[in-house]
Amino acid sequence: MDLMHYGRHPIAHDGSATESTLPTTLSRRFVMTSLASGFALATLPVSAQTITTDTQGLVAGEVSIPVADGKIPGYVARPAKAGKHPVILVVQEIFGVHEHIKDMCRRYAKQGYYAIAPEMFARQGDVSKLTDIQAILSQVVSKVPDAQVTGDLDAALAFAKASGHANADKAGLVGYCWGGRTAWVYANHNPKLKAAVAYYGLLEGLKDGNLRTQDPIDFASNVKVPVLGLYSGIDAFVKQETVAKMRGLVNKGGSGSEIVVFPNVDHGFNADYRPTYDKAAATYAQKLANDWLKKHGV
């Protein structure tokens, strides 16, 4: 499946990997030791409307983040001026921490945040080198345990705190697509997180009883962290009835979470390098995200 169709039609998440090929502990040898340069191969050619944010006034670049079983690569962008800046954990799409995610970090850094994006697939494989989206999903993404994800985000937050440039007590998270689901998962995992923003993240359909024991819709009413869900009105991945059910569940909880649906836009409307990008929706969604984070102390 090529990029022109990704985001417009459902994709099967192949769960055919055998138990012996799946990581049962966090001691598996890392496959990826450094970040991709530029855009992931599966996203090429990128759109002419792709946004590139400069590093003027910033300190930005690749870092190595200590985790439970070694180190994973990540990207950090922060203001160059002295101070301890509030933290934004930036969580990738299925394409890893490629240029678009790095650019999102720089955009948040321009707003005064210490933005950090750990490479969440480092142990399972380098998705930037794969040209087929179905292969990315079946060979790498489907093998990533939620426990690994939450542990690595904890480690990224600890890395930010240890840097001396961040105020980890004022931390939020913004996730896109795969990272949008992760926003809900991490909000459920870490009640000290101030707020999260989930861009069109899957709400159900990925739990397998092993690597992913729950979907967001299973724990929605128990989330304590305020999550802003930003969803697409014509998203083939997330049905409107599922979004409506999720909204009802979070309304029953006490987190103050909210869900906004953008009518007549598709999955991936924030991804300016993809054909599903919608400038008007992305601009308004960014304002909502900014306001949400500020409102909740990030």
Protein Blocks (a to p, Z undefined) as FASTA:
>chain_A
ZZklgopaccdddfkbcfklpcfbfkbccfblbdcehjafklpccdfkbccddfehiacd
ddddddfklcadddddddfbgcddddddddddfkojafklmmmmmmmmmnopacddddfk
lmnocfklpcbfklmmmmmmmmpcfklmmmmmmmmmmmmmmnopacfklccdddehjlmm
mmmmmmmmmmmbmbdcdehiafbhjagolmmmbdfklmmmmpmbdcdddddfklfklcfk
lmmmmmmmmmmmmnopacdddehiaehilmmkbmkbcfklmmmmmmmmmmmmmmnoZZ
